[in-house]
Amino acid sequence: MAEVQSPLVDIPESRVGSHDQDKNVLINRLDELLEKYLHTLDKYQRVRELLSKQLSSGYLALAQANFQNRSTTHYGQDNYDERMQAIRKVSIREEADNSMIFLVAAKKEEAEIKNQSDEESKNGKLEKESASTSTATDPDKESEKPAKIVDPLRWFGILVPPALRSAQSSFFAAVEGPVPQLMDVARELRNQEIEIGRVRKQIKKL
């Protein structure tokens, strides 16, 4: 009795080749994302080291100022003025692509930007009123006046040790430089991790 052989099913070569090609494209894409992630991670570590260096320099200078201080005043939070105002402010701005940008500006610069935007919104139509009338009839305008910003170093007198000024400069440099950079790089890392996870899921489905 003759043996009956089942016919072989041929898989189209074009279909197999397309499947392998798609997988290779995703693998190459994953390699690119991982390489980019490592570069971003290296940048994150360098910014953290810079932040740690500047903060350490600030605290060391503050300790030197207290050590060299001959008065009974201690340079620290125990002698802060409770009416103190921040002289640096972090602003978050959203871009068109839903990305976030972190900016640090001094209070004086922030007030100038706010005044400029207010003038543009009024389309050049400004009303002139006397100071006495505006003070008596419009209390809202009085509240719009920016509060006077006092340098915190003046809380401890006019002549302060150079080490205390050095501490302030180090803390300023930390807030204006590494802090917003660190937030930007951390956001980039999170976005790249999400993209890497998506590509890995696509590879597993093939």
N, CA and C atoms as a LAMMPS dump frame, in Angstrom:
ITEM: TIMESTEP
0
ITEM: NUMBER OF ATOMS
618
ITEM: BOX BOUNDS ff ff ff
-5.0000000000000000e+02 5.0000000000000000e+02
-5.0000000000000000e+02 5.0000000000000000e+02
-5.0000000000000000e+02 5.0000000000000000e+02
ITEM: ATOMS id mol type element x y z
1 1 1 N 0.848 -1.192 0
2 1 2 C 0 0 0
3 1 3 C 0.892 1.254 0
4 2 1 N 0.619 2.144 -0.888
5 2 2 C 1.461 3.341 -1.019
6 2 3 C 1.192 4.307 0.129
7 3 1 N 2.271 4.894 0.639
8 3 2 C 2.163 5.846 1.752
9 3 3 C 1.769 7.217 1.211
10 4 1 N 0.766 7.788 1.855
11 4 2 C 0.275 9.096 1.431
12 4 3 C 1.027 10.175 2.205
13 5 1 N 1.693 11.058 1.495
14 5 2 C 2.443 12.14 2.129
15 5 3 C 1.628 13.427 2.102
16 6 1 N 1.624 14.103 3.265
17 6 2 C 0.894 15.369 3.345
18 6 3 C 1.681 16.453 2.626
19 7 1 N 1.016 17.302 1.914
20 7 2 C 1.719 18.357 1.177
21 7 3 C 2.357 19.366 2.129
22 8 1 N 3.549 19.826 1.772
23 8 2 C 4.251 20.821 2.578
24 8 3 C 3.672 22.206 2.324
25 9 1 N 3.542 22.973 3.418
26 9 2 C 3.023 24.329 3.306
27 9 3 C 4.203 25.283 3.18
28 10 1 N 4.279 25.951 2.091
29 10 2 C 5.373 26.892 1.851
30 10 3 C 5.004 28.267 2.404
31 11 1 N 5.892 28.818 3.248
32 11 2 C 5.698 30.169 3.78
33 11 3 C 6.339 31.147 2.819
34 12 1 N 5.613 32.131 2.387
35 12 2 C 6.189 33.095 1.439
36 12 3 C 7.463 33.722 1.998
37 13 1 N 8.506 33.721 1.155
38 13 2 C 9.779 34.282 1.592
39 13 3 C 9.662 35.778 1.893
40 14 1 N 8.795 36.464 1.161
41 14 2 C 8.637 37.898 1.388
42 14 3 C 8.09 38.184 2.78
43 15 1 N 7.19 37.276 3.246
44 15 2 C 6.603 37.472 4.571
45 15 3 C 7.632 37.247 5.663
46 16 1 N 8.462 36.192 5.515
47 16 2 C 9.498 35.916 6.504
48 16 3 C 10.542 37.024 6.516
49 17 1 N 10.914 37.468 5.329
50 17 2 C 11.914 38.529 5.247
51 17 3 C 11.423 39.828 5.845
52 18 1 N 10.147 40.154 5.644
53 18 2 C 9.588 41.379 6.205
54 18 3 C 9.555 41.323 7.728
55 19 1 N 9.226 40.129 8.267
56 19 2 C 9.183 39.953 9.727
57 19 3 C 10.564 40.165 10.333
58 20 1 N 11.581 39.554 9.728
59 20 2 C 12.944 39.709 10.24
60 20 3 C 13.439 41.142 10.091
61 21 1 N 13.045 41.774 8.998
62 21 2 C 13.477 43.144 8.771
63 21 3 C 12.889 44.089 9.817
64 22 1 N 11.6 43.903 10.135
65 22 2 C 10.974 44.743 11.157
66 22 3 C 11.641 44.549 12.513
67 23 1 N 11.982 43.301 12.822
68 23 2 C 12.621 43.025 14.104
69 23 3 C 14.009 43.651 14.178
70 24 1 N 14.747 43.573 13.068
71 24 2 C 16.082 44.181 13.053
72 24 3 C 16.01 45.7 13.212
73 25 1 N 14.993 46.301 12.599
74 25 2 C 14.821 47.748 12.731
75 25 3 C 14.559 48.128 14.188
76 26 1 N 13.708 47.342 14.858
77 26 2 C 13.404 47.628 16.261
78 26 3 C 14.619 47.407 17.157
79 27 1 N 15.401 46.366 16.848
80 27 2 C 16.601 46.099 17.648
81 27 3 C 17.609 47.234 17.497
82 28 1 N 17.776 47.71 16.262
83 28 2 C 18.679 48.844 16.046
84 28 3 C 18.173 50.097 16.764
85 29 1 N 16.864 50.278 16.733
86 29 2 C 16.274 51.414 17.428
87 29 3 C 16.506 51.312 18.932
88 30 1 N 16.382 50.102 19.479
89 30 2 C 16.61 49.89 20.907
90 30 3 C 18.062 50.172 21.268
91 31 1 N 18.99 49.75 20.405
92 31 2 C 20.406 50.025 20.663
93 31 3 C 20.676 51.528 20.699
94 32 1 N 20.06 52.258 19.777
95 32 2 C 20.243 53.709 19.751
96 32 3 C 19.688 54.361 21.016
97 33 1 N 18.518 53.889 21.449
98 33 2 C 17.913 54.458 22.657
99 33 3 C 18.746 54.157 23.897
100 34 1 N 19.284 52.939 23.978
101 34 2 C 20.107 52.579 25.134
102 34 3 C 21.4 53.393 25.163
103 35 1 N 21.988 53.607 23.991
104 35 2 C 23.203 54.419 23.932
105 35 3 C 22.909 55.862 24.354
106 36 1 N 21.799 56.392 23.878
107 36 2 C 21.405 57.75 24.254
108 36 3 C 21.113 57.837 25.748
109 37 1 N 20.504 56.786 26.294
110 37 2 C 20.173 56.764 27.719
111 37 3 C 21.442 56.78 28.567
112 38 1 N 22.467 56.042 28.13
113 38 2 C 23.719 56.014 28.883
114 38 3 C 24.398 57.382 28.876
115 39 1 N 24.355 58.07 27.737
116 39 2 C 24.93 59.416 27.676
117 39 3 C 24.162 60.375 28.599
118 40 1 N 22.842 60.259 28.604
119 40 2 C 22.038 61.125 29.47
120 40 3 C 22.288 60.806 30.94
121 41 1 N 22.45 59.53 31.255
122 41 2 C 22.736 59.131 32.633
123 41 3 C 24.088 59.667 33.087
124 42 1 N 25.065 59.646 32.185
125 42 2 C 26.376 60.208 32.515
126 42 3 C 26.266 61.713 32.774
127 43 1 N 25.464 62.395 31.976
128 43 2 C 25.248 63.828 32.181
129 43 3 C 24.57 64.083 33.522
130 44 1 N 23.606 63.23 33.875
131 44 2 C 22.902 63.363 35.151
132 44 3 C 23.871 63.231 36.323
133 45 1 N 24.787 62.272 36.237
134 45 2 C 25.743 62.068 37.318
135 45 3 C 26.717 63.24 37.432
136 46 1 N 27.138 63.795 36.286
137 46 2 C 28.049 64.932 36.319
138 46 3 C 27.384 66.173 36.921
139 47 1 N 26.107 66.375 36.603
140 47 2 C 25.396 67.524 37.165
141 47 3 C 25.206 67.35 38.669
142 48 1 N 24.93 66.13 39.102
143 48 2 C 24.789 65.877 40.542
144 48 3 C 26.103 66.119 41.276
145 49 1 N 27.203 65.723 40.655
146 49 2 C 28.504 65.977 41.274
147 49 3 C 28.772 67.476 41.39
148 50 1 N 28.388 68.228 40.353
149 50 2 C 28.572 69.677 40.398
150 50 3 C 27.711 70.306 41.488
151 51 1 N 26.465 69.844 41.615
152 51 2 C 25.586 70.356 42.662
153 51 3 C 26.143 70.05 44.046
154 52 1 N 26.612 68.824 44.237
155 52 2 C 27.183 68.442 45.527
156 52 3 C 28.429 69.27 45.847
157 53 1 N 29.225 69.55 44.823
158 53 2 C 30.444 70.335 45.029
159 53 3 C 30.115 71.762 45.447
160 54 1 N 29.131 72.372 44.792
161 54 2 C 28.784 73.757 45.112
162 54 3 C 28.109 73.871 46.473
163 55 1 N 27.254 72.909 46.808
164 55 2 C 26.632 72.935 48.132
165 55 3 C 27.666 72.719 49.235
166 56 1 N 28.598 71.801 49.003
167 56 2 C 29.648 71.569 49.996
168 56 3 C 30.505 72.813 50.182
169 57 1 N 30.803 73.494 49.065
170 57 2 C 31.579 74.727 49.153
171 57 3 C 30.826 75.796 49.94
172 58 1 N 29.508 75.875 49.734
173 58 2 C 28.711 76.855 50.454
174 58 3 C 28.664 76.588 51.946
175 59 1 N 28.439 75.33 52.324
176 59 2 C 28.377 75.001 53.751
177 59 3 C 29.748 75.136 54.419
178 60 1 N 30.807 74.834 53.681
179 60 2 C 32.145 74.996 54.244
180 60 3 C 32.453 76.469 54.49
181 61 1 N 32.091 77.322 53.53
182 61 2 C 32.308 78.76 53.719
183 61 3 C 31.461 79.295 54.869
184 62 1 N 30.243 78.772 55.028
185 62 2 C 29.393 79.196 56.136
186 62 3 C 29.997 78.789 57.475
187 63 1 N 30.567 77.596 57.527
188 63 2 C 31.223 77.152 58.759
189 63 3 C 32.447 78.012 59.069
190 64 1 N 33.193 78.389 58.04
191 64 2 C 34.352 79.258 58.254
192 64 3 C 33.928 80.636 58.76
193 65 1 N 32.817 81.145 58.222
194 65 2 C 32.324 82.45 58.674
195 65 3 C 31.931 82.405 60.145
196 66 1 N 31.296 81.341 60.58
197 66 2 C 30.921 81.21 61.993
198 66 3 C 32.147 81.014 62.876
199 67 1 N 33.141 80.296 62.356
200 67 2 C 34.35 80.053 63.144
201 67 3 C 35.139 81.343 63.351
202 68 1 N 35.17 82.193 62.326
203 68 2 C 35.917 83.45 62.407
204 68 3 C 35.098 84.584 63.017
205 69 1 N 33.831 84.328 63.305
206 69 2 C 32.96 85.365 63.844
207 69 3 C 33.29 85.619 65.317
208 70 1 N 33.574 86.87 65.641
209 70 2 C 33.927 87.228 67.018
210 70 3 C 32.744 87.759 67.809
211 71 1 N 31.639 87.993 67.147
212 71 2 C 30.455 88.491 67.848
213 71 3 C 29.617 87.314 68.334
214 72 1 N 28.536 87.642 69.018
215 72 2 C 27.646 86.594 69.527
216 72 3 C 26.623 86.148 68.487
217 73 1 N 26.605 86.806 67.342
218 73 2 C 25.643 86.465 66.292
219 73 3 C 26.09 85.206 65.567
220 74 1 N 25.17 84.295 65.413
221 74 2 C 25.455 83.054 64.689
222 74 3 C 24.828 83.131 63.306
223 75 1 N 25.635 82.855 62.289
224 75 2 C 25.131 82.88 60.923
225 75 3 C 24.397 81.568 60.646
226 76 1 N 23.089 81.616 60.714
227 76 2 C 22.295 80.413 60.489
228 76 3 C 20.817 80.726 60.523
229 77 1 N 20.002 79.689 60.405
230 77 2 C 18.558 79.882 60.307
231 77 3 C 17.936 80.367 61.615
232 78 1 N 18.65 80.25 62.727
233 78 2 C 18.108 80.735 63.997
234 78 3 C 17.976 82.256 64.014
235 79 1 N 18.749 82.936 63.188
236 79 2 C 18.724 84.398 63.154
237 79 3 C 18.126 84.938 61.865
238 80 1 N 17.376 84.107 61.151
239 80 2 C 16.732 84.582 59.924
240 80 3 C 15.596 85.534 60.273
241 81 1 N 15.398 86.522 59.424
242 81 2 C 14.264 87.437 59.558
243 81 3 C 13.006 86.714 59.078
244 82 1 N 11.975 86.675 59.92
245 82 2 C 10.748 85.968 59.552
246 82 3 C 10.013 86.627 58.39
247 83 1 N 10.362 87.85 58.066
248 83 2 C 9.739 88.549 56.937
249 83 3 C 10.547 88.391 55.655
250 84 1 N 11.472 87.457 55.647
251 84 2 C 12.38 87.329 54.504
252 84 3 C 11.616 86.964 53.231
253 85 1 N 12.159 87.423 52.092
254 85 2 C 11.6 87.17 50.773
255 85 3 C 12.647 86.436 49.945
256 86 1 N 12.187 85.491 49.15
257 86 2 C 13.11 84.766 48.274
258 86 3 C 13.632 85.703 47.193
259 87 1 N 14.927 85.641 46.918
260 87 2 C 15.511 86.481 45.87
261 87 3 C 15.838 85.666 44.624
262 88 1 N 15.545 84.394 44.637
263 88 2 C 15.645 83.538 43.46
264 88 3 C 14.37 82.706 43.381
265 89 1 N 13.839 82.557 42.187
266 89 2 C 12.595 81.818 42.013
267 89 3 C 12.708 80.896 40.81
268 90 1 N 12.237 79.652 40.971
269 90 2 C 12.231 78.675 39.885
270 90 3 C 10.892 78.749 39.165
271 91 1 N 10.937 78.95 37.863
272 91 2 C 9.728 79.011 37.041
273 91 3 C 9.702 77.818 36.093
274 92 1 N 8.514 77.263 35.89
275 92 2 C 8.332 76.117 34.997
276 92 3 C 7.517 76.576 33.8
277 93 1 N 8.067 76.365 32.611
278 93 2 C 7.391 76.78 31.388
279 93 3 C 7.14 75.562 30.503
280 94 1 N 5.922 75.448 29.99
281 94 2 C 5.559 74.319 29.135
282 94 3 C 5.683 74.725 27.67
283 95 1 N 6.379 73.898 26.901
284 95 2 C 6.579 74.165 25.485
285 95 3 C 5.448 73.563 24.657
286 96 1 N 5.486 73.821 23.338
287 96 2 C 4.435 73.331 22.442
288 96 3 C 4.426 71.81 22.353
289 97 1 N 5.586 71.174 22.516
290 97 2 C 5.666 69.716 22.439
291 97 3 C 5.448 69.056 23.798
292 98 1 N 4.815 69.785 24.726
293 98 2 C 4.497 69.294 26.078
294 98 3 C 5.737 69.078 26.945
295 99 1 N 6.883 69.557 26.497
296 99 2 C 8.083 69.472 27.316
297 99 3 C 8.101 70.627 28.316
298 100 1 N 8.818 70.421 29.409
299 100 2 C 8.876 71.416 30.47
300 100 3 C 10.287 72.003 30.542
301 101 1 N 10.357 73.307 30.732
302 101 2 C 11.63 74.002 30.876
303 101 3 C 11.649 74.693 32.237
304 102 1 N 12.72 74.463 32.984
305 102 2 C 12.865 75.041 34.314
306 102 3 C 13.827 76.23 34.235
307 103 1 N 13.382 77.375 34.707
308 103 2 C 14.175 78.597 34.666
309 103 3 C 14.304 79.168 36.071
310 104 1 N 15.455 79.74 36.346
311 104 2 C 15.701 80.394 37.629
312 104 3 C 16.008 81.857 37.353
313 105 1 N 15.263 82.744 37.982
314 105 2 C 15.445 84.177 37.763
315 105 3 C 15.439 84.894 39.095
316 106 1 N 16.169 85.999 39.139
317 106 2 C 16.148 86.843 40.331
318 106 3 C 14.813 87.556 40.415
319 107 1 N 14.435 87.97 41.611
320 107 2 C 13.147 88.629 41.804
321 107 3 C 13.048 89.906 40.988
322 108 1 N 14.149 90.638 40.852
323 108 2 C 14.125 91.878 40.092
324 108 3 C 13.837 91.602 38.625
325 109 1 N 14.491 90.568 38.061
326 109 2 C 14.257 90.212 36.663
327 109 3 C 12.832 89.736 36.467
328 110 1 N 12.322 88.983 37.437
329 110 2 C 10.951 88.478 37.337
330 110 3 C 9.948 89.628 37.329
331 111 1 N 10.199 90.643 38.157
332 111 2 C 9.296 91.794 38.19
333 111 3 C 9.326 92.551 36.871
334 112 1 N 10.508 92.673 36.262
335 112 2 C 10.61 93.361 34.98
336 112 3 C 9.856 92.614 33.893
337 113 1 N 9.956 91.279 33.888
338 113 2 C 9.24 90.48 32.897
339 113 3 C 7.735 90.611 33.086
340 114 1 N 7.284 90.602 34.351
341 114 2 C 5.857 90.72 34.632
342 114 3 C 5.327 92.084 34.204
343 115 1 N 6.084 93.133 34.489
344 115 2 C 5.647 94.473 34.095
345 115 3 C 5.577 94.615 32.582
346 116 1 N 6.524 93.991 31.882
347 116 2 C 6.524 94.065 30.429
348 116 3 C 5.307 93.363 29.844
349 117 1 N 4.96 92.19 30.377
350 117 2 C 3.797 91.459 29.879
351 117 3 C 2.499 92.195 30.193
352 118 1 N 2.451 92.872 31.345
353 118 2 C 1.255 93.647 31.684
354 118 3 C 1.06 94.815 30.718
355 119 1 N 2.16 95.445 30.344
356 119 2 C 2.054 96.565 29.413
357 119 3 C 1.595 96.102 28.034
358 120 1 N 2.077 94.941 27.599
359 120 2 C 1.667 94.432 26.295
360 120 3 C 0.199 94.045 26.293
361 121 1 N -0.305 93.512 27.396
362 121 2 C -1.707 93.099 27.456
363 121 3 C -2.661 94.292 27.424
364 122 1 N -2.193 95.424 27.838
365 122 2 C -3.044 96.623 27.827
366 122 3 C -3.041 97.314 26.465
367 123 1 N -2.226 96.807 25.507
368 123 2 C -2.167 97.352 24.138
369 123 3 C -1.821 98.839 24.119
370 124 1 N -0.98 99.212 25.041
371 124 2 C -0.496 100.588 25.042
372 124 3 C -1.458 101.603 25.605
373 125 1 N -2.63 101.15 26.112
374 125 2 C -3.624 102.088 26.665
375 125 3 C -3.416 102.206 28.17
376 126 1 N -2.705 103.203 28.569
377 126 2 C -2.403 103.413 29.99
378 126 3 C -3.105 104.671 30.482
379 127 1 N -3.658 104.568 31.64
380 127 2 C -4.349 105.713 32.246
381 127 3 C -3.411 106.404 33.227
382 128 1 N -3.396 107.732 33.156
383 128 2 C -2.536 108.521 34.03
384 128 3 C -3.356 109.063 35.197
385 129 1 N -2.958 108.667 36.373
386 129 2 C -3.633 109.131 37.578
387 129 3 C -2.601 109.673 38.544
388 130 1 N -3.009 110.575 39.36
389 130 2 C -2.104 111.134 40.36
390 130 3 C -1.85 110.116 41.447
391 131 1 N -0.718 110.247 42.124
392 131 2 C -0.355 109.282 43.156
393 131 3 C -1.318 109.328 44.325
394 132 1 N -1.784 110.525 44.685
395 132 2 C -2.699 110.63 45.82
396 132 3 C -4.035 109.986 45.511
397 133 1 N -4.545 110.155 44.288
398 133 2 C -5.837 109.583 43.913
399 133 3 C -5.765 108.071 43.841
400 134 1 N -4.678 107.542 43.245
401 134 2 C -4.563 106.093 43.109
402 134 3 C -4.41 105.428 44.463
403 135 1 N -3.74 106.103 45.391
404 135 2 C -3.561 105.508 46.713
405 135 3 C -4.865 105.48 47.492
406 136 1 N -5.679 106.5 47.311
407 136 2 C -6.903 106.597 48.099
408 136 3 C -8.045 105.799 47.5
409 137 1 N -8.137 105.741 46.164
410 137 2 C -9.308 105.141 45.521
411 137 3 C -9.065 103.753 44.973
412 138 1 N -7.819 103.37 44.769
413 138 2 C -7.545 102.079 44.14
414 138 3 C -6.535 101.309 44.973
415 139 1 N -6.975 100.574 45.996
416 139 2 C -6.025 99.835 46.831
417 139 3 C -5.395 98.66 46.11
418 140 1 N -6.034 98.182 45.005
419 140 2 C -5.473 97.038 44.291
420 140 3 C -4.129 97.388 43.668
421 141 1 N -4.014 98.616 43.161
422 141 2 C -2.756 99.02 42.547
423 141 3 C -1.649 99.103 43.58
424 142 1 N -2.02 99.449 44.805
425 142 2 C -1.02 99.499 45.868
426 142 3 C -0.48 98.111 46.161
427 143 1 N -1.376 97.112 46.095
428 143 2 C -0.949 95.743 46.371
429 143 3 C -0.111 95.166 45.256
430 144 1 N -0.212 95.768 44.032
431 144 2 C 0.559 95.263 42.912
432 144 3 C 2.023 95.67 42.987
433 145 1 N 2.355 96.634 43.838
434 145 2 C 3.737 97.065 43.956
435 145 3 C 4.576 95.931 44.52
436 146 1 N 5.689 95.598 43.858
437 146 2 C 6.507 94.488 44.346
438 146 3 C 7.126 94.799 45.696
439 147 1 N 7.197 93.796 46.536
440 147 2 C 7.803 93.98 47.852
441 147 3 C 9.301 94.232 47.701
442 148 1 N 9.818 95.057 48.58
443 148 2 C 11.231 95.394 48.529
444 148 3 C 12.059 94.183 48.926
445 149 1 N 12.986 93.815 48.049
446 149 2 C 13.832 92.66 48.303
447 149 3 C 15.099 93.125 49.013
448 150 1 N 15.361 92.542 50.158
449 150 2 C 16.523 92.899 50.96
450 150 3 C 17.529 91.763 50.886
451 151 1 N 18.777 92.12 50.653
452 151 2 C 19.842 91.122 50.622
453 151 3 C 19.945 90.473 52
454 152 1 N 19.848 89.156 52.092
455 152 2 C 19.907 88.496 53.411
456 152 3 C 21.185 88.798 54.179
457 153 1 N 22.265 89.113 53.483
458 153 2 C 23.506 89.413 54.192
459 153 3 C 23.379 90.65 55.069
460 154 1 N 22.471 91.55 54.723
461 154 2 C 22.298 92.777 55.503
462 154 3 C 21.635 92.519 56.853
463 155 1 N 21.06 91.331 57.016
464 155 2 C 20.493 91.008 58.331
465 155 3 C 21.582 90.967 59.397
466 156 1 N 22.797 90.693 58.964
467 156 2 C 23.907 90.532 59.902
468 156 3 C 24.828 91.749 59.899
469 157 1 N 24.346 92.868 59.372
470 157 2 C 25.129 94.091 59.373
471 157 3 C 25.679 94.418 57.992
472 158 1 N 26.356 95.56 57.936
473 158 2 C 26.914 96.006 56.659
474 158 3 C 28.222 95.301 56.355
475 159 1 N 29.082 95.21 57.354
476 159 2 C 30.381 94.566 57.168
477 159 3 C 30.278 93.102 57.585
478 160 1 N 30.167 92.237 56.619
479 160 2 C 30.094 90.797 56.886
480 160 3 C 31.387 90.156 56.4
481 161 1 N 31.786 89.05 56.986
482 161 2 C 33.037 88.406 56.575
483 161 3 C 32.976 87.913 55.132
484 162 1 N 34.106 87.909 54.441
485 162 2 C 34.133 87.422 53.054
486 162 3 C 33.653 85.981 52.917
487 163 1 N 33.886 85.176 53.949
488 163 2 C 33.456 83.781 53.882
489 163 3 C 31.938 83.673 53.77
490 164 1 N 31.219 84.604 54.418
491 164 2 C 29.759 84.578 54.347
492 164 3 C 29.28 84.954 52.94
493 165 1 N 29.949 85.916 52.321
494 165 2 C 29.608 86.263 50.934
495 165 3 C 29.936 85.114 49.989
496 166 1 N 31.031 84.427 50.263
497 166 2 C 31.398 83.272 49.446
498 166 3 C 30.358 82.164 49.561
499 167 1 N 29.82 81.974 50.772
500 167 2 C 28.769 80.971 50.961
501 167 3 C 27.528 81.333 50.16
502 168 1 N 27.154 82.609 50.189
503 168 2 C 25.988 83.042 49.42
504 168 3 C 26.205 82.828 47.923
505 169 1 N 27.403 83.144 47.427
506 169 2 C 27.696 82.964 46.004
507 169 3 C 27.624 81.495 45.604
508 170 1 N 28.103 80.61 46.467
509 170 2 C 28.057 79.178 46.161
510 170 3 C 26.623 78.667 46.108
511 171 1 N 25.79 79.111 47.039
512 171 2 C 24.39 78.684 47.032
513 171 3 C 23.64 79.271 45.834
514 172 1 N 23.96 80.522 45.471
515 172 2 C 23.368 81.107 44.263
516 172 3 C 23.728 80.277 43.038
517 173 1 N 25.011 79.925 42.935
518 173 2 C 25.472 79.152 41.78
519 173 3 C 24.79 77.792 41.714
520 174 1 N 24.532 77.183 42.873
521 174 2 C 23.869 75.88 42.894
522 174 3 C 22.425 75.983 42.426
523 175 1 N 21.726 77.029 42.88
524 175 2 C 20.315 77.188 42.518
525 175 3 C 20.159 77.583 41.055
526 176 1 N 21.044 78.423 40.56
527 176 2 C 20.91 78.925 39.2
528 176 3 C 21.445 77.952 38.155
529 177 1 N 22.352 77.054 38.541
530 177 2 C 22.958 76.157 37.566
531 177 3 C 22.495 74.716 37.665
532 178 1 N 23.078 73.923 38.568
533 178 2 C 22.787 72.49 38.616
534 178 3 C 21.345 72.134 38.942
535 179 1 N 20.664 72.925 39.762
536 179 2 C 19.298 72.549 40.162
537 179 3 C 18.349 72.472 38.97
538 180 1 N 18.214 73.525 38.143
539 180 2 C 17.334 73.38 36.974
540 180 3 C 17.86 72.382 35.955
541 181 1 N 19.19 72.289 35.811
542 181 2 C 19.753 71.302 34.89
543 181 3 C 19.411 69.889 35.334
544 182 1 N 19.478 69.653 36.634
545 182 2 C 19.191 68.323 37.158
546 182 3 C 17.738 67.938 36.905
547 183 1 N 16.83 68.884 37.037
548 183 2 C 15.421 68.6 36.776
549 183 3 C 15.18 68.307 35.296
550 184 1 N 15.856 69.051 34.422
551 184 2 C 15.708 68.812 32.984
552 184 3 C 16.243 67.438 32.591
553 185 1 N 17.418 67.087 33.104
554 185 2 C 18.02 65.798 32.753
555 185 3 C 17.207 64.648 33.335
556 186 1 N 16.683 64.811 34.546
557 186 2 C 15.846 63.766 35.14
558 186 3 C 14.585 63.536 34.313
559 187 1 N 14.012 64.611 33.79
560 187 2 C 12.835 64.474 32.923
561 187 3 C 13.202 63.746 31.627
562 188 1 N 14.377 64.041 31.063
563 188 2 C 14.828 63.347 29.865
564 188 3 C 15.001 61.854 30.13
565 189 1 N 15.552 61.514 31.283
566 189 2 C 15.735 60.1 31.626
567 189 3 C 14.399 59.373 31.709
568 190 1 N 13.406 59.997 32.323
569 190 2 C 12.093 59.352 32.432
570 190 3 C 11.464 59.142 31.054
571 191 1 N 11.571 60.133 30.189
572 191 2 C 11.008 59.995 28.843
573 191 3 C 11.721 58.905 28.049
574 192 1 N 13.035 58.822 28.189
575 192 2 C 13.787 57.792 27.478
576 192 3 C 13.472 56.401 28.016
577 193 1 N 13.275 56.276 29.312
578 193 2 C 12.904 54.979 29.889
579 193 3 C 11.555 54.51 29.352
580 194 1 N 10.618 55.432 29.196
581 194 2 C 9.305 55.075 28.647
582 194 3 C 9.438 54.601 27.208
583 195 1 N 10.245 55.305 26.413
584 195 2 C 10.429 54.931 25.007
585 195 3 C 11.136 53.586 24.881
586 196 1 N 12.118 53.327 25.734
587 196 2 C 12.811 52.033 25.715
588 196 3 C 11.844 50.906 26.05
589 197 1 N 10.978 51.114 27.027
590 197 2 C 9.983 50.1 27.372
591 197 3 C 9.026 49.817 26.231
592 198 1 N 8.64 50.829 25.484
593 198 2 C 7.734 50.626 24.35
594 198 3 C 8.391 49.79 23.259
595 199 1 N 9.648 50.1 22.948
596 199 2 C 10.347 49.353 21.894
597 199 3 C 10.544 47.903 22.316
598 200 1 N 10.852 47.65 23.566
599 200 2 C 11.029 46.274 24.037
600 200 3 C 9.728 45.481 23.938
601 201 1 N 8.609 46.111 24.22
602 201 2 C 7.324 45.425 24.077
603 201 3 C 7.038 45.083 22.622
604 202 1 N 7.395 45.987 21.707
605 202 2 C 7.187 45.716 20.292
606 202 3 C 8.053 44.561 19.81
607 203 1 N 9.272 44.464 20.327
608 203 2 C 10.153 43.356 19.937
609 203 3 C 9.601 42.031 20.439
610 204 1 N 9.057 42.003 21.646
611 204 2 C 8.508 40.762 22.194
612 204 3 C 7.297 40.277 21.409
613 205 1 N 6.555 41.191 20.814
614 205 2 C 5.366 40.798 20.05
615 205 3 C 5.714 40.148 18.714
616 206 1 N 6.921 40.377 18.21
617 206 2 C 7.31 39.812 16.915
618 206 3 C 7.774 38.37 17.059
